[in-house]
Amino acid sequence: MPDLYGTIVRPVVTEKSSSQYGALHEYTFEVSRDATKRDIKAAVEQLFGVQVVQVRTMVQPSKRRTRGRSAGRRPAWKKALVRLQDGQSIPVFEG
């Protein structure tokens, strides 16, 4: 298993993700491309001290971006949706 801080890159805070953790206790993270669902579950449980019920992952494809005349690509990244047990929350997101 990779280290905990290498598994979870950053939380993803958008309008849609904030409504998900408000209604479904589901939190969104950007994770390492080689992290498995078991790695993500273990990292979230150890870092935040909560019980994870379900982990869903998806790979967001790379996007083409242009700046002036030069064109390039933004890298693909992996997103994880982590559902917690009822009554539990991660206080960092709530504030």
N, C-alpha and C positions, 0 to 999 in steps of 0.2 A: 504494500500500500504506500503511495506517495505521502509526503508530509501533509498535515492538515491544511496549512496555509497555502500550499501549492495546489491542493485539490479545489478549494473554493477561491476563485479569483476575486469576485466582487459581487455584492448584491445588485440586482436589477430593480430599480425603483421607477416605475412608470404609473400612469393612471390605471391601466388595466391590472398591473401586478398589485397595486395598493388595494384595489377593490377585491382582488382574490384573497389577500390575507385578511381582509376585513370580514368577508363572508364565509370563506371555505377553510381558513387557517392554512393557506397554501402560500409558500414563499418562493421567490424566483431568484436564482443565483446564476452567474456566469461561472462555469467550472472548466477545469483543464480538459483538453480534447481527449486525453487517454484515461480519464477517470471513469470508473464503472459505477453502477448504481449502488453497489455495496460500499465502495469508497466514499461516495457522496453522503450516504446515510450515516456512516461512522464519523465522518468529519463534522457534519451538522450536529449530531448527538454529543460529540465531545466538546466542540467549540461553544455551543449555546446551552448545553444541559437540558435538552428536550428529548421527547420520544418521537421518532419519525414513523409514520404509518405507511407512506407511499412516496416513491421517487419516480418521476417521469422525466426523460431526457429527450432532447432534440438538438440537431445540429443546424444552426442558422447558416444559410449559404453566404458565400462572399458576394459583395456587391460592387458594381462598377461605379467609380466616381471620377468626375472630371474637375479639374481646376484650371481654368483658362484653356490653353491648348493641350495641356498634358493630361493623359488619362491613366488611371491605375485601378487597382482593386483593393477593397478593404478585406481583411482576412475573414475566413469563416470562423465561427465560434460555437461552443456548446453551451446550451442552456438547460438548467435543471429546475423542475417544479417539485418542491418538497412539501408534502402535506403532513401536518402535525396532529397529534391526538387532540381530542376535544378538550378545551380548557387550558391548553398550553399556547404560549406565544413567545416570540422573540422580541424583547423590549426595544431593540435598536430600530426596528421597523415602525413600531407604534408611535414613537416620539416625533 
